[in-house]
Every structure is written in structure tokens, then in C-alpha cells.
Amino acid sequence: MKTLALRKLFFSRPAFFNDPFDSQLSPEEFARELNTEGITHGTKKIEMASSFMDRCLRDAGILCLSKKNENILMWSHYADSHRGLCIGFTDSLLEDLNARNERKQFSEYEVSYDTNHPFLEIQRDILYGHKYGTGDAFIDQCTLEDDLLEASISKKHEHWIYEDEVRFYTQSYGLYEFSSSSVDHIIFGMNASLDDIETVRNILKTEEWAHVELLNAHRKPCALELEIPIKLA
């Protein structure tokens, strides 16, 4: 509810994520593995790129959202056992964040899930491909930095696939403004209290929130599933 009242989203530091493998780049390990494969030309640039990304991730801010609103595990884990609510954002959230927070740059990443190390594809490109240049042009450090950042942020173990995440990244953690136009709907959990529902109604009573639909999650009849068909009056 504070998110709606303040119109601010909290971007967390990766170090505080509940998955210790998430967004944790090891520059030394990355460079060492390449050395064992015989990569020596461009090693300094590889180390510089890896160290740069390590510093970026140390203070980075990441907002984690899901593309699914009916996932039972997500409601249990992140919505206070269905007592909370889910805010449905529009596709224009990235544009809105960049417009409302002029001194910051935001990027959007779709998370993929695998059992391989996040940097495996990058290592293969360095070893066998030409993406980062060849000969005297090896290595394109800027491209490598971008790819290391994206891989670190957007790749997780397949055990997390149920979250179906979209992530927003900026260089500093903290609170960032969004506009009411970026909110499409709000879904209350099955155990949401009447007091909480009324509090949200009061927050949204001004004209700028008039477009936002209020919905209620329910058990699907004869199934172990959620459905969200009911619009609150």
C-alpha cells in the first residue's frame, strides 16, 4: 500500500536477494576460467570489464516483477500468504521510470532459466566466436561489459522458473517514482482484509487513479488454482 501512496518503487541491492547465486559476478573466477582455456590475449580487458561489472552490481538497484498474476506460490511467498495485493503495471513502466527519474537510466530484462552458469555463453563466444573481436581488435570491452551485466541480472537457475520474471535495472538502489498511468489494475489476495481494501480505495479515490481496476483473487471451483475474474464494486 505504501507503494501506491508514495508512488515509488523500491529497487533492491542484489546482495540482499534471497538467492545467493542471483546477480553475483565473480571477476576473478571468470578471468581464471578463460586463462585455463588458453585465452591470454585480451586478458587485461576481460579483467577490467569483469571488475567494472562487479562494482556496478555492488550498488545496483533491481526491481523484480512477474508476468503471471495467478501463480499460487508467488501469492504465498510475496503477498503475505494472500493477505497482500498485486499491482498490475502497464507495458509503459520502463518509459515512465526513465521520464520520472531524469537523472537515472533504467533498463528492462526478461529473465531466462537454466542449469548452466550465467556466463557460459559469453565464455564460449570469447573462446570460439568473433562477437568481441579478433586479432588486434580483441576484446570489445564495452560489448563485453553489457553482456556480463545482462547475463548476471537476467539468468537464474531453472528452479525459479515459476516466477516468470521481468527485471528493471538502474545503477543505484533505492526508491524511484512512477506515475499512476503506469498502473492498470490491482488484485487483492484471497485473505485481504476489508480494512486494507478500504485503505487502497481511499488512496485511489482521486481522478488520476480512476482508470485502475480493483480485482479480487478467488479459488477456482473444483481445482487447485486461482482465478481473478471478480471486479470489486
N, C-alpha and C positions, 0 to 999 in steps of 0.2 A: 504493500500500500504506500510505503514511503516513496517507492519508485514513481508512482503516479502523482503523489502530492508534490514531490520536488521536481518532477520531470527530469530526472537524472538516472543514468545507468552506471553501475559500478563495474569497472574493468579491473580484474584481479591480476595479481602478480603470479606468474607460472609457478614460482617456488611454493605457493600456498595451495596448489591444486591437490586433489585427493589421490591422484595417480602419480607416483614418483618417477614414472617413465615419460610423463607428458611434458613436452616442450623443454626437455633438459638436454642441451647440447654439450658435448664434451670435446672441445677443440683438440686437446692433446690426443685423445683416443682416435679421433677422425684422421689427424695427420699421421699418427703412428701406423694405422692400418694401411694407409696408402704407401708408406715407406716400406712396409713388409712386402708389398706387391711390386716393389721396384720403381716407384714413382719418386724421382728426385728433382727433376726439372720442374720448377714452379712451386716447390715445396714451401718456400717463404711466403708466397702469395696465398697458398692454401692455409697456412698457419695464421696469417693476418686476417683472412676472411673469416676463419673459424673463431678467432678471438674477438673480432668485431661483433659477430652474431651472439657470442656468449655475453658480451656487455649489453647488447640490445635486449636480450631476453631477461637479463637480471632485473631490469626496472620496467619491463614492458607491461602494458595493460591489455588483457584479453577478455572479451565478453563472449560467453558460451551460450548459444541458443540451440533449440531443437526444431527440426522441420515437422515433428509429429506432436499433436496435442492430445492424443488419446492413449499414449503409452502408460500402462499401469505402473511400471517400475519408476518412470520419471515422476509421476504424481506422488508416489510413496517416498522417493528419495529427496526430491527437491521442493515439494509443496506441502511440507509438514503433515505427511500422511493424509493428504486430501483436504486438510483444513485451510490450505492456502489458495492461491489463484494463479492462473496462467495468462500472461499478456501476449496477445497475438499482434505482431508487428507487420507492417506492410513491406513490400519489396523496396521501398524507397528509404529504408532506415539508413543505409550507408551514405546516401546522398545527404540526408538530413543531418547526420552526425558531422560530416565534413562542413556543412553550411553553418551549423550552430556553434561549432567549436573551431573558430577560424585559425587559431594558432597550432592546431593539431591536424595530422593527416591520419585517416583511418583506411584500413584495407579489409577486405572480406575474403574468407577462405572456407571452402567446403571440406569437411573432414572426411578422410578415407580411412579404412580399417584393414589391417593386415597383421601377419605374424613376423614379417621381415623388419629389420632395422630401418628407421625412417630415412637414413642416408644411403641405403644400399644402391638405389638408382643413381644417385649423384656419384658415388664411388665408381660404379660401372661406366658412367659417362666419362669420367676422368681417365679410367684405365683403357677403355676400348673405343670411346666415341670421339667426336670432334666439337661437341657443344661449347666447350670452354676454350677452344682454340688449339692450334698445333704449332710446333716449332717455336720460333721466337715469340709468337703471339700468346703462347701458353703461359699463364692462365688468365681468362677474362674474370677478374676478381669481382667486379660489380654483379655480373650474372651469377657467379657462384654464391655471393652473399645473399642475393634474392632467393635463390633456390634452397639454400640452407635454412633461411628463415621460414619459407613456406613449408618445407618438409618437417621442420621441428614443430610448427604450430598445427599443421593440418593432417598429420598421420598419427594414428593411435592403434593399439592392439585390438584385434578383432573382437575381444570380449566386450568392448564398449560399443559395438555396432548398434545396439538397441537405442542409443542416444541420438543417432542420426543428426549430428551436429553441424551447425554453421557458426563460424567464429569471426569476430571483428577484432582487429589488432590496431593498437596505437603504441607509440614509443614510451609512454608513461602511464602507470597505473593510477586509478582514482575515479572520481565521478565526472560524468560528461552529460551535457544537456541533450535532450531530444524534444521534438515538438509533438503536440497532440495529434497532428495529422499523420504521424507515423504509426499510430495505434489503430488497429482495425477492430479488434474485439477483446473482451476479457472473459475468461472462463473460470467460474468458481468451482472448487473441488466438491466432492460428494459430502464432505463433512464441514464445509464452510459454515460459520455461524451467521445468524441473522444480523448480529451487530456488525460483523465485518462487511457483510454485503451492503448494509446501510451506510457504513463509513465510505465505501467506494462510491456509492451513489452520490453522496454529498460532495466528494472530490470532483466527480464528473458532471455536476449539475449545471455548469456554465455552457454557453453556446459552443465554445471551441471543441467540446467533447461530445456534442450531440450526435455525431456520426458513429460513435463507438457502440457496438452491440454488447450486451451483457448476456452471457450464456451460462448454463449450469450443467456440469457433468453428472451422468447417471449410469447405473448398471444397465447393460443391455439385457433384455429379457432372455432367460434360458441360455445364457452364455457367460463365460468368464472374460468379459470385455467391457470397455467403456464406450458410451456413445454421448455425443454432445449435441442433441437436437433441440434442446429446450431454451427458448429465449425468455429471459425474465421480463415480466411486465413492468 
